[in-house]
Amino acid sequence: MKDVYKELRTNKSFKQFEGKIFEVSGDDAEVVLDQYIPKNIEFLDIDTCGFTFILTTKGTVFTEVVFYKLEDKYILLSKENLLTIFENKKFDFQIKDISDEKVLFQLEGKNSGEIAQRFYDYDISTLNFKGIIYSEFENTELIVARFGFSGEFGYQFLVEKNKGTDFISQYFHNISEYDEYLNDYVKFEVNHPIYDLYKQDSNLFELGYAWNLDFTKESFIGRAEILNKIEKAKVQSIVFSSLEKVKAGEKIYFDDKEIGTVHFVMDALDEQENREYLGMLMVEPYYAHSGIHFITENNVELETISNPYIIPESWSK
């Protein structure tokens, strides 16, 4: 695990997307999506992509989505089945599950541009973050998006599913593949939302994930409800490191005062001397700052740290 982590951070590593892929088209496609996507997609440029949440009417998360805004359609990548929320909409639009037709590969790492460059006529560094380009692979359309989750350079490759194996053997044959745990870990290191946290009916504001919603947009499903949750929030998240193991649910103290609990813990992979574990605390807002030392109910010392929790290698390239 640590070897693959190091390879991702210092070189490159890939993963096949494990969720569902949808195509949304029709004259009213953007009108329908605009009700659900808490971003001003109407004003986004064609051939750009983004990340956000789709909320429920209770202001909780239904799913996370990566969306591609293309010339005549949208592509949505989701962990959940979007057909259930878009059925029976009386608009001129169509939504189709194309997971059996397309496969998406995520490439992350300081040197990931070496692969993406093969599909771009210009210097790959000139492709803007969230930009999309079109190419071909074995006489079929290939879509490449400059997008990732680790803080490193990242690219997505949307390929015909029946060409997926060939694509791996031609372009990823000597590249390590990372798993879902490592996917969550590198996301966590840069405060990108991870599934196990936001799917617990949690408050996105308390988790520090509300930055993925655009509240300048006056209307989207769940907007009023999540604003109400923000107003009622009583705790706030802060990430910690420790040398000793702690468990979710443990009480934490500052000057003998109970001020919160351990919310989430992962084994640290970055091999820094001062930490064996990384995790998230839920504390009273007054204590949600970096550089503070807390003690758990089992006398383990925790130190809060600032975001990002590691400096990506790509930042110094």
Secondary structure, DSSP 8 states (H G I E B T S, - for coil): -HHHHHHHHHS-EEEE--SEEEEEESTTHHHHHHHH-SS-GGGS-SSEEEEEEEE-TTSSEEEEEEEEE-SSEEEEEESS-THHHHTT--SS-EEEE-TTTEEEEEEESTTTHHHHGGG-SS-GGGS-TTBEEEEEETTEEEEEE---SSSS-EEEEEEEGGGHHHHHHHHSTTSEE--HHHHHHHHHHTT---HHHHTSS--HHHHT-GGGS-TTSS--TTHHHHHHHHHH---EEEEEEESS---TT-EEEETTEEEEEEEEEEE--S--TT-SEEEEEEE-GGG--TT-EEEETT--EEEEE-SSSS--GGGG-
